[in-house]
Amino acid sequence: MPLVEVELGARSYTVNIARNALAHAPAWEAFRGRSSVLVVTNDVVAPLYLERVCAMLNGADTNTLVLPDGERTKNAANWQLILDRLVEMGAGRDACLVALGGGVTGDISGFAAATYMRGIDLVQVPTTLLAQVDSSVGGKTAINHPRGKNLVGAFHQPVAVIVATETLQTLAPRHYRAGMAEVIKYGAIRDQGFLRWLEQRADEIKAQEPSVLENMIETCVRHKSEVVAQDELESGQRALLNFGHSFGHAIEAVTHYREWLHGEAVSVGMVIAATLSEARGLCAPGAANCLKSLLAVFGLPVSLPRSIESGPLLDAMALDKKNLGGKARLILLKSAGCAMIDSMSTREEIESAIRACR
């Protein structure tokens, strides 16, 4: 079983990656015998894996909460619902919250763990590709505000992450494809060789060949853990992990979190960011097309529908958390495998890149 250590001093933790991680007793041992445990999941994942997770927590006073599936679940009302359940349980500061599901479940559960009694233990058990390679690692937790994604949140590191690749077998194909956007992101910003590997192994990845899948997830987690260890609170280089996200989050917000999966929006966002990078002369011509081609290989969207107007998109981007001093702070490319933080792009240049990607 590959183990990736996220090195954060006293807050360090292990990411366990294996096909059968849900049944790997040592990964769960530290959470047995707790005074109280709450497993938060959604109505898609619960029938598939909730019973198995509760069995691994045998010996603890395990409680469960099943929320609706989907991005719109990540709101203040459902955050309050988790807190209410913890209070009803009489949960103390030694309680443990287990997030079983994708990025939405991990984000809202993490925020509840961060805020209940000023912080209780959190175990991430991601069941989607996107969550396994990205959102479950690094301690970002949040809920959405009607005007913007993840505007209310906190940094709260998990005490463990348990990645069972077998859960991807029950993941809807569209969600699996969406997760590939975050996988490709790591190559785009840090590892040109990984981009080539993804292209060469595309058929095996799409077929979910176990050893290839495990290798791919481990590579992404190692990239994420290295960045987080260097910049836990995103005061500098961790912002590079948001390549494509300023545009992607805006796409999600203006469509009211109903039409686009996060990975789909990030896919288009990365194309816009690469197009802007070329237009600014920051990277060589052709970089955007190379990225588009790889995204398209995995069935991801690479253009923006005309129904999404530039004005509302730019207005939504104005609320992006990375912005400083009223200026857009974007992640752009210097080359394939190398990204940079940019605050010099004008509204006109950004709008032109958006138009070019329709």
Secondary structure as GFF3:
##gff-version 3
##sequence-region A 1 358
A	DSSP	beta_strand	3	6	.	.	.	ID=ss1
A	DSSP	three_ten_helix	9	11	.	.	.	ID=ss2
A	DSSP	beta_strand	13	18	.	.	.	ID=ss3
A	DSSP	three_ten_helix	21	23	.	.	.	ID=ss4
A	DSSP	alpha_helix	25	28	.	.	.	ID=ss5
A	DSSP	three_ten_helix	29	31	.	.	.	ID=ss6
A	DSSP	beta_strand	37	42	.	.	.	ID=ss7
A	DSSP	pi_helix	46	50	.	.	.	ID=ss8
A	DSSP	alpha_helix	51	56	.	.	.	ID=ss9
A	DSSP	beta_strand	62	67	.	.	.	ID=ss10
A	DSSP	three_ten_helix	71	73	.	.	.	ID=ss11
A	DSSP	alpha_helix	76	89	.	.	.	ID=ss12
A	DSSP	beta_strand	96	101	.	.	.	ID=ss13
A	DSSP	alpha_helix	103	115	.	.	.	ID=ss14
A	DSSP	three_ten_helix	116	118	.	.	.	ID=ss15
A	DSSP	beta_strand	121	126	.	.	.	ID=ss16
A	DSSP	alpha_helix	129	130	.	.	.	ID=ss17
A	DSSP	pi_helix	131	135	.	.	.	ID=ss18
A	DSSP	beta_strand	140	145	.	.	.	ID=ss19
A	DSSP	beta_strand	148	155	.	.	.	ID=ss20
A	DSSP	beta_strand	160	164	.	.	.	ID=ss21
A	DSSP	three_ten_helix	165	170	.	.	.	ID=ss22
A	DSSP	alpha_helix	173	190	.	.	.	ID=ss23
A	DSSP	alpha_helix	192	200	.	.	.	ID=ss24
A	DSSP	alpha_helix	202	206	.	.	.	ID=ss25
A	DSSP	alpha_helix	210	230	.	.	.	ID=ss26
A	DSSP	three_ten_helix	237	242	.	.	.	ID=ss27
A	DSSP	alpha_helix	245	254	.	.	.	ID=ss28
A	DSSP	alpha_helix	262	279	.	.	.	ID=ss29
A	DSSP	alpha_helix	287	297	.	.	.	ID=ss30
A	DSSP	alpha_helix	310	317	.	.	.	ID=ss31
A	DSSP	beta_strand	330	335	.	.	.	ID=ss32
A	DSSP	beta_strand	338	342	.	.	.	ID=ss33
A	DSSP	alpha_helix	347	356	.	.	.	ID=ss34
###
